[in-house]
Amino acid sequence: MDKCVFCGGQVSRQQVTFLYDDDDNYFFVEHVPAEVCTKCGEKTYSPEVAEKLTRLAKRGHPARTIQVPVFNFGETSL
Ligand SMILES: [Zn+2]
């Protein structure tokens, strides 16, 4: 079992949703295999997975499109 490089906690293999965030280009990738730290929640991806995520960013075709609400923290009175 690998250890988290940030906190030394145990990591477990999980499928996660990856958020790609580059300027005004955002998308999610679902069911991405990752190693997730059970202590701090840090996600790490294998080089192969990271490479595929980069390819998706360049020329992937999304399975579906969702609408995402965007809040401005400074403008809310809650
Ligand atoms: Zn950790």
PDB file of the backbone (N, CA, C, O) and the ligand in Angstrom, with CONECT records:
HET     ZN  A 101       1
ATOM      1  N   MET A   1       0.846  -1.205   0.000  1.00  0.00           N
ATOM      2  CA  MET A   1       0.000   0.000   0.000  1.00  0.00           C
ATOM      3  C   MET A   1       0.876   1.249   0.000  1.00  0.00           C
ATOM      4  O   MET A   1       1.796   1.381   0.808  1.00  0.00           O
ATOM      5  N   ASP A   2       0.573   2.158  -0.919  1.00  0.00           N
ATOM      6  CA  ASP A   2       1.346   3.393  -0.999  1.00  0.00           C
ATOM      7  C   ASP A   2       0.972   4.342   0.124  1.00  0.00           C
ATOM      8  O   ASP A   2      -0.072   4.208   0.762  1.00  0.00           O
ATOM      9  N   LYS A   3       1.851   5.299   0.346  1.00  0.00           N
ATOM     10  CA  LYS A   3       1.575   6.332   1.343  1.00  0.00           C
ATOM     11  C   LYS A   3       1.430   7.689   0.650  1.00  0.00           C
ATOM     12  O   LYS A   3       2.045   7.944  -0.385  1.00  0.00           O
ATOM     13  N   CYS A   4       0.604   8.551   1.243  1.00  0.00           N
ATOM     14  CA  CYS A   4       0.398   9.892   0.718  1.00  0.00           C
ATOM     15  C   CYS A   4       1.705  10.681   0.802  1.00  0.00           C
ATOM     16  O   CYS A   4       2.372  10.681   1.837  1.00  0.00           O
ATOM     17  N   VAL A   5       2.068  11.359  -0.305  1.00  0.00           N
ATOM     18  CA  VAL A   5       3.321  12.117  -0.312  1.00  0.00           C
ATOM     19  C   VAL A   5       3.201  13.400   0.517  1.00  0.00           C
ATOM     20  O   VAL A   5       4.208  14.008   0.877  1.00  0.00           O
ATOM     21  N   PHE A   6       1.959  13.805   0.816  1.00  0.00           N
ATOM     22  CA  PHE A   6       1.775  15.064   1.550  1.00  0.00           C
ATOM     23  C   PHE A   6       1.741  14.848   3.061  1.00  0.00           C
ATOM     24  O   PHE A   6       2.393  15.573   3.813  1.00  0.00           O
ATOM     25  N   CYS A   7       0.960  13.824   3.509  1.00  0.00           N
ATOM     26  CA  CYS A   7       0.787  13.672   4.955  1.00  0.00           C
ATOM     27  C   CYS A   7       1.210  12.302   5.464  1.00  0.00           C
ATOM     28  O   CYS A   7       1.211  12.072   6.674  1.00  0.00           O
ATOM     29  N   GLY A   8       1.574  11.377   4.557  1.00  0.00           N
ATOM     30  CA  GLY A   8       1.992  10.050   4.990  1.00  0.00           C
ATOM     31  C   GLY A   8       0.847   9.113   5.311  1.00  0.00           C
ATOM     32  O   GLY A   8       1.069   7.999   5.785  1.00  0.00           O
ATOM     33  N   GLY A   9      -0.397   9.561   5.054  1.00  0.00           N
ATOM     34  CA  GLY A   9      -1.568   8.725   5.317  1.00  0.00           C
ATOM     35  C   GLY A   9      -1.696   7.592   4.311  1.00  0.00           C
ATOM     36  O   GLY A   9      -0.994   7.555   3.301  1.00  0.00           O
ATOM     37  N   GLN A  10      -2.607   6.669   4.605  1.00  0.00           N
ATOM     38  CA  GLN A  10      -2.851   5.546   3.708  1.00  0.00           C
ATOM     39  C   GLN A  10      -3.633   6.033   2.481  1.00  0.00           C
ATOM     40  O   GLN A  10      -4.535   6.863   2.594  1.00  0.00           O
ATOM     41  N   VAL A  11      -3.270   5.507   1.323  1.00  0.00           N
ATOM     42  CA  VAL A  11      -4.051   5.848   0.131  1.00  0.00           C
ATOM     43  C   VAL A  11      -4.820   4.612  -0.332  1.00  0.00           C
ATOM     44  O   VAL A  11      -4.353   3.481  -0.196  1.00  0.00           O
ATOM     45  N   SER A  12      -6.007   4.856  -0.883  1.00  0.00           N
ATOM     46  CA  SER A  12      -6.797   3.748  -1.406  1.00  0.00           C
ATOM     47  C   SER A  12      -7.192   4.051  -2.842  1.00  0.00           C
ATOM     48  O   SER A  12      -7.430   5.202  -3.210  1.00  0.00           O
ATOM     49  N   ARG A  13      -7.258   2.985  -3.654  1.00  0.00           N
ATOM     50  CA  ARG A  13      -7.649   3.145  -5.061  1.00  0.00           C
ATOM     51  C   ARG A  13      -9.138   3.388  -5.141  1.00  0.00           C
ATOM     52  O   ARG A  13      -9.938   2.624  -4.600  1.00  0.00           O
ATOM     53  N   GLN A  14      -9.502   4.462  -5.825  1.00  0.00           N
ATOM     54  CA  GLN A  14     -10.913   4.807  -5.957  1.00  0.00           C
ATOM     55  C   GLN A  14     -11.164   5.371  -7.336  1.00  0.00           C
ATOM     56  O   GLN A  14     -10.237   5.738  -8.057  1.00  0.00           O
ATOM     57  N   GLN A  15     -12.454   5.435  -7.694  1.00  0.00           N
ATOM     58  CA  GLN A  15     -12.831   6.146  -8.907  1.00  0.00           C
ATOM     59  C   GLN A  15     -13.354   7.505  -8.473  1.00  0.00           C
ATOM     60  O   GLN A  15     -14.244   7.596  -7.628  1.00  0.00           O
ATOM     61  N   VAL A  16     -12.798   8.557  -9.055  1.00  0.00           N
ATOM     62  CA  VAL A  16     -13.158   9.908  -8.647  1.00  0.00           C
ATOM     63  C   VAL A  16     -13.630  10.706  -9.855  1.00  0.00           C
ATOM     64  O   VAL A  16     -13.474  10.286 -11.001  1.00  0.00           O
ATOM     65  N   THR A  17     -14.208  11.861  -9.571  1.00  0.00           N
ATOM     66  CA  THR A  17     -14.557  12.807 -10.628  1.00  0.00           C
ATOM     67  C   THR A  17     -13.482  13.869 -10.669  1.00  0.00           C
ATOM     68  O   THR A  17     -13.240  14.564  -9.681  1.00  0.00           O
ATOM     69  N   PHE A  18     -12.836  13.993 -11.818  1.00  0.00           N
ATOM     70  CA  PHE A  18     -11.733  14.935 -11.988  1.00  0.00           C
ATOM     71  C   PHE A  18     -12.275  16.240 -12.540  1.00  0.00           C
ATOM     72  O   PHE A  18     -13.029  16.234 -13.513  1.00  0.00           O
ATOM     73  N   LEU A  19     -11.904  17.358 -11.933  1.00  0.00           N
ATOM     74  CA  LEU A  19     -12.296  18.669 -12.457  1.00  0.00           C
ATOM     75  C   LEU A  19     -11.113  19.297 -13.174  1.00  0.00           C
ATOM     76  O   LEU A  19     -10.064  19.554 -12.582  1.00  0.00           O
ATOM     77  N   TYR A  20     -11.311  19.537 -14.464  1.00  0.00           N
ATOM     78  CA  TYR A  20     -10.291  20.219 -15.239  1.00  0.00           C
ATOM     79  C   TYR A  20     -10.586  21.709 -15.197  1.00  0.00           C
ATOM     80  O   TYR A  20     -11.727  22.119 -15.412  1.00  0.00           O
ATOM     81  N   ASP A  21      -9.596  22.506 -14.929  1.00  0.00           N
ATOM     82  CA  ASP A  21      -9.784  23.941 -14.712  1.00  0.00           C
ATOM     83  C   ASP A  21      -8.614  24.671 -15.336  1.00  0.00           C
ATOM     84  O   ASP A  21      -7.497  24.649 -14.821  1.00  0.00           O
ATOM     85  N   ASP A  22      -8.896  25.324 -16.469  1.00  0.00           N
ATOM     86  CA  ASP A  22      -7.830  26.033 -17.176  1.00  0.00           C
ATOM     87  C   ASP A  22      -8.430  27.304 -17.755  1.00  0.00           C
ATOM     88  O   ASP A  22      -9.155  27.246 -18.748  1.00  0.00           O
ATOM     89  N   ASP A  23      -8.141  28.454 -17.151  1.00  0.00           N
ATOM     90  CA  ASP A  23      -8.769  29.728 -17.516  1.00  0.00           C
ATOM     91  C   ASP A  23     -10.284  29.572 -17.520  1.00  0.00           C
ATOM     92  O   ASP A  23     -10.867  29.276 -16.477  1.00  0.00           O
ATOM     93  N   ASP A  24     -10.944  29.764 -18.674  1.00  0.00           N
ATOM     94  CA  ASP A  24     -12.391  29.639 -18.724  1.00  0.00           C
ATOM     95  C   ASP A  24     -12.829  28.298 -19.285  1.00  0.00           C
ATOM     96  O   ASP A  24     -13.976  28.142 -19.703  1.00  0.00           O
ATOM     97  N   ASN A  25     -11.939  27.347 -19.297  1.00  0.00           N
ATOM     98  CA  ASN A  25     -12.245  26.022 -19.808  1.00  0.00           C
ATOM     99  C   ASN A  25     -12.369  25.051 -18.624  1.00  0.00           C
ATOM    100  O   ASN A  25     -11.382  24.718 -17.968  1.00  0.00           O
ATOM    101  N   TYR A  26     -13.594  24.613 -18.374  1.00  0.00           N
ATOM    102  CA  TYR A  26     -13.838  23.695 -17.263  1.00  0.00           C
ATOM    103  C   TYR A  26     -14.535  22.451 -17.772  1.00  0.00           C
ATOM    104  O   TYR A  26     -15.421  22.540 -18.621  1.00  0.00           O
ATOM    105  N   PHE A  27     -14.158  21.324 -17.278  1.00  0.00           N
ATOM    106  CA  PHE A  27     -14.980  20.133 -17.470  1.00  0.00           C
ATOM    107  C   PHE A  27     -14.665  19.083 -16.418  1.00  0.00           C
ATOM    108  O   PHE A  27     -13.619  19.092 -15.768  1.00  0.00           O
ATOM    109  N   PHE A  28     -15.628  18.177 -16.288  1.00  0.00           N
ATOM    110  CA  PHE A  28     -15.463  17.065 -15.361  1.00  0.00           C
ATOM    111  C   PHE A  28     -15.168  15.801 -16.147  1.00  0.00           C
ATOM    112  O   PHE A  28     -15.641  15.635 -17.271  1.00  0.00           O
ATOM    113  N   VAL A  29     -14.401  14.930 -15.566  1.00  0.00           N
ATOM    114  CA  VAL A  29     -14.226  13.586 -16.106  1.00  0.00           C
ATOM    115  C   VAL A  29     -14.635  12.613 -14.999  1.00  0.00           C
ATOM    116  O   VAL A  29     -14.033  12.583 -13.926  1.00  0.00           O
ATOM    117  N   GLU A  30     -15.666  11.823 -15.280  1.00  0.00           N
ATOM    118  CA  GLU A  30     -16.165  10.893 -14.264  1.00  0.00           C
ATOM    119  C   GLU A  30     -15.468   9.550 -14.339  1.00  0.00           C
ATOM    120  O   GLU A  30     -14.935   9.169 -15.382  1.00  0.00           O
ATOM    121  N   HIS A  31     -15.476   8.836 -13.223  1.00  0.00           N
ATOM    122  CA  HIS A  31     -14.951   7.464 -13.130  1.00  0.00           C
ATOM    123  C   HIS A  31     -13.469   7.389 -13.471  1.00  0.00           C
ATOM    124  O   HIS A  31     -13.034   6.488 -14.188  1.00  0.00           O
ATOM    125  N   VAL A  32     -12.697   8.339 -12.954  1.00  0.00           N
ATOM    126  CA  VAL A  32     -11.251   8.358 -13.185  1.00  0.00           C
ATOM    127  C   VAL A  32     -10.569   7.559 -12.067  1.00  0.00           C
ATOM    128  O   VAL A  32     -10.782   7.850 -10.890  1.00  0.00           O
ATOM    129  N   PRO A  33      -9.758   6.562 -12.416  1.00  0.00           N
ATOM    130  CA  PRO A  33      -9.046   5.823 -11.368  1.00  0.00           C
ATOM    131  C   PRO A  33      -7.982   6.701 -10.725  1.00  0.00           C
ATOM    132  O   PRO A  33      -7.155   7.291 -11.421  1.00  0.00           O
ATOM    133  N   ALA A  34      -8.000   6.788  -9.396  1.00  0.00           N
ATOM    134  CA  ALA A  34      -7.044   7.625  -8.682  1.00  0.00           C
ATOM    135  C   ALA A  34      -6.687   6.955  -7.363  1.00  0.00           C
ATOM    136  O   ALA A  34      -7.384   6.049  -6.906  1.00  0.00           O
ATOM    137  N   GLU A  35      -5.614   7.403  -6.768  1.00  0.00           N
ATOM    138  CA  GLU A  35      -5.273   6.979  -5.425  1.00  0.00           C
ATOM    139  C   GLU A  35      -5.613   8.143  -4.503  1.00  0.00           C
ATOM    140  O   GLU A  35      -5.070   9.239  -4.645  1.00  0.00           O
ATOM    141  N   VAL A  36      -6.513   7.897  -3.558  1.00  0.00           N
ATOM    142  CA  VAL A  36      -7.014   8.959  -2.698  1.00  0.00           C
ATOM    143  C   VAL A  36      -6.530   8.720  -1.275  1.00  0.00           C
ATOM    144  O   VAL A  36      -6.667   7.622  -0.736  1.00  0.00           O
ATOM    145  N   CYS A  37      -5.959   9.766  -0.671  1.00  0.00           N
ATOM    146  CA  CYS A  37      -5.489   9.677   0.703  1.00  0.00           C
ATOM    147  C   CYS A  37      -6.692   9.615   1.640  1.00  0.00           C
ATOM    148  O   CYS A  37      -7.594  10.449   1.561  1.00  0.00           O
ATOM    149  N   THR A  38      -6.697   8.608   2.538  1.00  0.00           N
ATOM    150  CA  THR A  38      -7.812   8.475   3.466  1.00  0.00           C
ATOM    151  C   THR A  38      -7.742   9.505   4.586  1.00  0.00           C
ATOM    152  O   THR A  38      -8.702   9.682   5.337  1.00  0.00           O
ATOM    153  N   LYS A  39      -6.604  10.184   4.695  1.00  0.00           N
ATOM    154  CA  LYS A  39      -6.417  11.157   5.774  1.00  0.00           C
ATOM    155  C   LYS A  39      -6.692  12.589   5.301  1.00  0.00           C
ATOM    156  O   LYS A  39      -7.527  13.282   5.881  1.00  0.00           O
ATOM    157  N   CYS A  40      -5.985  13.037   4.240  1.00  0.00           N
ATOM    158  CA  CYS A  40      -6.136  14.435   3.810  1.00  0.00           C
ATOM    159  C   CYS A  40      -6.952  14.574   2.532  1.00  0.00           C
ATOM    160  O   CYS A  40      -7.270  15.694   2.134  1.00  0.00           O
ATOM    161  N   GLY A  41      -7.303  13.462   1.874  1.00  0.00           N
ATOM    162  CA  GLY A  41      -8.150  13.531   0.690  1.00  0.00           C
ATOM    163  C   GLY A  41      -7.422  13.869  -0.594  1.00  0.00           C
ATOM    164  O   GLY A  41      -8.053  13.993  -1.643  1.00  0.00           O
ATOM    165  N   GLU A  42      -6.105  14.021  -0.535  1.00  0.00           N
ATOM    166  CA  GLU A  42      -5.324  14.347  -1.732  1.00  0.00           C
ATOM    167  C   GLU A  42      -5.452  13.219  -2.768  1.00  0.00           C
ATOM    168  O   GLU A  42      -5.327  12.039  -2.441  1.00  0.00           O
ATOM    169  N   LYS A  43      -5.704  13.613  -4.026  1.00  0.00           N
ATOM    170  CA  LYS A  43      -5.834  12.621  -5.087  1.00  0.00           C
ATOM    171  C   LYS A  43      -4.570  12.615  -5.943  1.00  0.00           C
ATOM    172  O   LYS A  43      -4.054  13.670  -6.313  1.00  0.00           O
ATOM    173  N   THR A  44      -4.085  11.436  -6.248  1.00  0.00           N
ATOM    174  CA  THR A  44      -2.972  11.345  -7.181  1.00  0.00           C
ATOM    175  C   THR A  44      -3.356  10.411  -8.321  1.00  0.00           C
ATOM    176  O   THR A  44      -4.058   9.417  -8.134  1.00  0.00           O
ATOM    177  N   TYR A  45      -2.869  10.766  -9.516  1.00  0.00           N
ATOM    178  CA  TYR A  45      -3.185  10.013 -10.720  1.00  0.00           C
ATOM    179  C   TYR A  45      -1.909   9.398 -11.274  1.00  0.00           C
ATOM    180  O   TYR A  45      -0.830   9.986 -11.194  1.00  0.00           O
ATOM    181  N   SER A  46      -2.052   8.217 -11.831  1.00  0.00           N
ATOM    182  CA  SER A  46      -0.892   7.584 -12.456  1.00  0.00           C
ATOM    183  C   SER A  46      -0.520   8.387 -13.703  1.00  0.00           C
ATOM    184  O   SER A  46      -1.359   9.111 -14.240  1.00  0.00           O
ATOM    185  N   PRO A  47       0.730   8.270 -14.172  1.00  0.00           N
ATOM    186  CA  PRO A  47       1.160   9.014 -15.375  1.00  0.00           C
ATOM    187  C   PRO A  47       0.264   8.719 -16.579  1.00  0.00           C
ATOM    188  O   PRO A  47      -0.024   9.616 -17.371  1.00  0.00           O
ATOM    189  N   GLU A  48      -0.181   7.451 -16.721  1.00  0.00           N
ATOM    190  CA  GLU A  48      -1.042   7.085 -17.854  1.00  0.00           C
ATOM    191  C   GLU A  48      -2.378   7.809 -17.764  1.00  0.00           C
ATOM    192  O   GLU A  48      -2.895   8.303 -18.766  1.00  0.00           O
ATOM    193  N   VAL A  49      -2.935   7.869 -16.553  1.00  0.00           N
ATOM    194  CA  VAL A  49      -4.220   8.532 -16.358  1.00  0.00           C
ATOM    195  C   VAL A  49      -4.087  10.031 -16.607  1.00  0.00           C
ATOM    196  O   VAL A  49      -4.940  10.635 -17.257  1.00  0.00           O
ATOM    197  N   ALA A  50      -3.008  10.633 -16.086  1.00  0.00           N
ATOM    198  CA  ALA A  50      -2.782  12.066 -16.274  1.00  0.00           C
ATOM    199  C   ALA A  50      -2.645  12.399 -17.759  1.00  0.00           C
ATOM    200  O   ALA A  50      -3.120  13.435 -18.225  1.00  0.00           O
ATOM    201  N   GLU A  51      -1.981  11.494 -18.496  1.00  0.00           N
ATOM    202  CA  GLU A  51      -1.796  11.696 -19.930  1.00  0.00           C
ATOM    203  C   GLU A  51      -3.134  11.662 -20.662  1.00  0.00           C
ATOM    204  O   GLU A  51      -3.393  12.479 -21.545  1.00  0.00           O
ATOM    205  N   LYS A  52      -3.981  10.701 -20.281  1.00  0.00           N
ATOM    206  CA  LYS A  52      -5.285  10.592 -20.927  1.00  0.00           C
ATOM    207  C   LYS A  52      -6.152  11.810 -20.609  1.00  0.00           C
ATOM    208  O   LYS A  52      -6.905  12.271 -21.466  1.00  0.00           O
ATOM    209  N   LEU A  53      -6.053  12.332 -19.393  1.00  0.00           N
ATOM    210  CA  LEU A  53      -6.803  13.532 -19.026  1.00  0.00           C
ATOM    211  C   LEU A  53      -6.370  14.707 -19.889  1.00  0.00           C
ATOM    212  O   LEU A  53      -7.202  15.516 -20.301  1.00  0.00           O
ATOM    213  N   THR A  54      -5.078  14.805 -20.164  1.00  0.00           N
ATOM    214  CA  THR A  54      -4.558  15.870 -21.022  1.00  0.00           C
ATOM    215  C   THR A  54      -5.089  15.717 -22.450  1.00  0.00           C
ATOM    216  O   THR A  54      -5.443  16.701 -23.100  1.00  0.00           O
ATOM    217  N   ARG A  55      -5.138  14.466 -22.928  1.00  0.00           N
ATOM    218  CA  ARG A  55      -5.674  14.225 -24.276  1.00  0.00           C
ATOM    219  C   ARG A  55      -7.141  14.603 -24.345  1.00  0.00           C
ATOM    220  O   ARG A  55      -7.585  15.188 -25.332  1.00  0.00           O
ATOM    221  N   LEU A  56      -7.901  14.273 -23.302  1.00  0.00           N
ATOM    222  CA  LEU A  56      -9.323  14.633 -23.257  1.00  0.00           C
ATOM    223  C   LEU A  56      -9.493  16.138 -23.321  1.00  0.00           C
ATOM    224  O   LEU A  56     -10.397  16.638 -23.991  1.00  0.00           O
ATOM    225  N   ALA A  57      -8.618  16.869 -22.620  1.00  0.00           N
ATOM    226  CA  ALA A  57      -8.701  18.326 -22.590  1.00  0.00           C
ATOM    227  C   ALA A  57      -8.528  18.898 -23.980  1.00  0.00           C
ATOM    228  O   ALA A  57      -9.123  19.923 -24.312  1.00  0.00           O
ATOM    229  N   LYS A  58      -7.713  18.241 -24.799  1.00  0.00           N
ATOM    230  CA  LYS A  58      -7.411  18.776 -26.131  1.00  0.00           C
ATOM    231  C   LYS A  58      -8.464  18.410 -27.154  1.00  0.00           C
ATOM    232  O   LYS A  58      -8.867  19.253 -27.955  1.00  0.00           O
ATOM    233  N   ARG A  59      -8.922  17.154 -27.143  1.00  0.00           N
ATOM    234  CA  ARG A  59      -9.814  16.751 -28.234  1.00  0.00           C
ATOM    235  C   ARG A  59     -10.831  15.692 -27.829  1.00  0.00           C
ATOM    236  O   ARG A  59     -11.233  14.867 -28.649  1.00  0.00           O
ATOM    237  N   GLY A  60     -11.244  15.715 -26.575  1.00  0.00           N
ATOM    238  CA  GLY A  60     -12.243  14.745 -26.150  1.00  0.00           C
ATOM    239  C   GLY A  60     -13.650  15.152 -26.546  1.00  0.00           C
ATOM    240  O   GLY A  60     -13.928  16.333 -26.753  1.00  0.00           O
ATOM    241  N   HIS A  61     -14.544  14.163 -26.651  1.00  0.00           N
ATOM    242  CA  HIS A  61     -15.951  14.429 -26.894  1.00  0.00           C
ATOM    243  C   HIS A  61     -16.714  14.059 -25.639  1.00  0.00           C
ATOM    244  O   HIS A  61     -16.725  12.891 -25.250  1.00  0.00           O
ATOM    245  N   PRO A  62     -17.368  15.049 -24.979  1.00  0.00           N
ATOM    246  CA  PRO A  62     -18.027  14.753 -23.711  1.00  0.00           C
ATOM    247  C   PRO A  62     -19.190  13.786 -23.873  1.00  0.00           C
ATOM    248  O   PRO A  62     -19.892  13.807 -24.884  1.00  0.00           O
ATOM    249  N   ALA A  63     -19.386  12.935 -22.862  1.00  0.00           N
ATOM    250  CA  ALA A  63     -20.511  12.004 -22.845  1.00  0.00           C
ATOM    251  C   ALA A  63     -21.820  12.747 -22.621  1.00  0.00           C
ATOM    252  O   ALA A  63     -22.863  12.346 -23.136  1.00  0.00           O
ATOM    253  N   ARG A  64     -21.763  13.838 -21.848  1.00  0.00           N
ATOM    254  CA  ARG A  64     -22.953  14.650 -21.603  1.00  0.00           C
ATOM    255  C   ARG A  64     -22.494  16.015 -21.134  1.00  0.00           C
ATOM    256  O   ARG A  64     -21.336  16.193 -20.756  1.00  0.00           O
ATOM    257  N   THR A  65     -23.399  16.977 -21.158  1.00  0.00           N
ATOM    258  CA  THR A  65     -23.087  18.333 -20.715  1.00  0.00           C
ATOM    259  C   THR A  65     -24.042  18.713 -19.596  1.00  0.00           C
ATOM    260  O   THR A  65     -25.243  18.461 -19.687  1.00  0.00           O
ATOM    261  N   ILE A  66     -23.506  19.323 -18.533  1.00  0.00           N
ATOM    262  CA  ILE A  66     -24.334  19.748 -17.420  1.00  0.00           C
ATOM    263  C   ILE A  66     -24.203  21.256 -17.250  1.00  0.00           C
ATOM    264  O   ILE A  66     -23.231  21.862 -17.702  1.00  0.00           O
ATOM    265  N   GLN A  67     -25.205  21.861 -16.585  1.00  0.00           N
ATOM    266  CA  GLN A  67     -25.117  23.276 -16.244  1.00  0.00           C
ATOM    267  C   GLN A  67     -24.649  23.400 -14.807  1.00  0.00           C
ATOM    268  O   GLN A  67     -25.131  22.687 -13.928  1.00  0.00           O
ATOM    269  N   VAL A  68     -23.716  24.295 -14.570  1.00  0.00           N
ATOM    270  CA  VAL A  68     -23.140  24.454 -13.239  1.00  0.00           C
ATOM    271  C   VAL A  68     -23.393  25.872 -12.743  1.00  0.00           C
ATOM    272  O   VAL A  68     -22.969  26.827 -13.395  1.00  0.00           O
ATOM    273  N   PRO A  69     -24.082  26.042 -11.588  1.00  0.00           N
ATOM    274  CA  PRO A  69     -24.290  27.384 -11.045  1.00  0.00           C
ATOM    275  C   PRO A  69     -22.975  27.985 -10.556  1.00  0.00           C
ATOM    276  O   PRO A  69     -22.134  27.280  -9.998  1.00  0.00           O
ATOM    277  N   VAL A  70     -22.805  29.265 -10.763  1.00  0.00           N
ATOM    278  CA  VAL A  70     -21.590  29.945 -10.322  1.00  0.00           C
ATOM    279  C   VAL A  70     -21.976  31.050  -9.341  1.00  0.00           C
ATOM    280  O   VAL A  70     -22.763  31.932  -9.685  1.00  0.00           O
ATOM    281  N   PHE A  71     -21.434  31.011  -8.130  1.00  0.00           N
ATOM    282  CA  PHE A  71     -21.728  32.013  -7.112  1.00  0.00           C
ATOM    283  C   PHE A  71     -20.552  32.973  -6.987  1.00  0.00           C
ATOM    284  O   PHE A  71     -19.399  32.598  -7.204  1.00  0.00           O
ATOM    285  N   ASN A  72     -20.862  34.216  -6.634  1.00  0.00           N
ATOM    286  CA  ASN A  72     -19.823  35.171  -6.268  1.00  0.00           C
ATOM    287  C   ASN A  72     -19.845  35.321  -4.753  1.00  0.00           C
ATOM    288  O   ASN A  72     -20.783  35.894  -4.199  1.00  0.00           O
ATOM    289  N   PHE A  73     -18.838  34.821  -4.093  1.00  0.00           N
ATOM    290  CA  PHE A  73     -18.799  34.773  -2.634  1.00  0.00           C
ATOM    291  C   PHE A  73     -19.008  36.157  -2.012  1.00  0.00           C
ATOM    292  O   PHE A  73     -19.698  36.290  -1.002  1.00  0.00           O
ATOM    293  N   GLY A  74     -18.397  37.206  -2.633  1.00  0.00           N
ATOM    294  CA  GLY A  74     -18.461  38.543  -2.074  1.00  0.00           C
ATOM    295  C   GLY A  74     -19.813  39.204  -2.232  1.00  0.00           C
ATOM    296  O   GLY A  74     -20.079  40.203  -1.563  1.00  0.00           O
ATOM    297  N   GLU A  75     -20.686  38.683  -3.095  1.00  0.00           N
ATOM    298  CA  GLU A  75     -21.968  39.324  -3.361  1.00  0.00           C
ATOM    299  C   GLU A  75     -23.122  38.677  -2.629  1.00  0.00           C
ATOM    300  O   GLU A  75     -24.252  39.155  -2.728  1.00  0.00           O
ATOM    301  N   THR A  76     -22.872  37.598  -1.892  1.00  0.00           N
ATOM    302  CA  THR A  76     -23.967  36.926  -1.216  1.00  0.00           C
ATOM    303  C   THR A  76     -24.178  37.516   0.173  1.00  0.00           C
ATOM    304  O   THR A  76     -23.215  37.871   0.852  1.00  0.00           O
ATOM    305  N   SER A  77     -25.449  37.622   0.599  1.00  0.00           N
ATOM    306  CA  SER A  77     -25.754  38.165   1.918  1.00  0.00           C
ATOM    307  C   SER A  77     -26.113  37.054   2.898  1.00  0.00           C
ATOM    308  O   SER A  77     -26.551  37.339   4.012  1.00  0.00           O
ATOM    309  N   LEU A  78     -25.940  35.805   2.509  1.00  0.00           N
ATOM    310  CA  LEU A  78     -26.288  34.666   3.394  1.00  0.00           C
ATOM    311  C   LEU A  78     -25.360  34.601   4.603  1.00  0.00           C
ATOM    312  O   LEU A  78     -25.505  33.716   5.446  1.00  0.00           O
TER     313      LEU A  78
HETATM  314 ZN    ZN A 101      -2.575  12.695   2.718  1.00  0.00          ZN2+
END
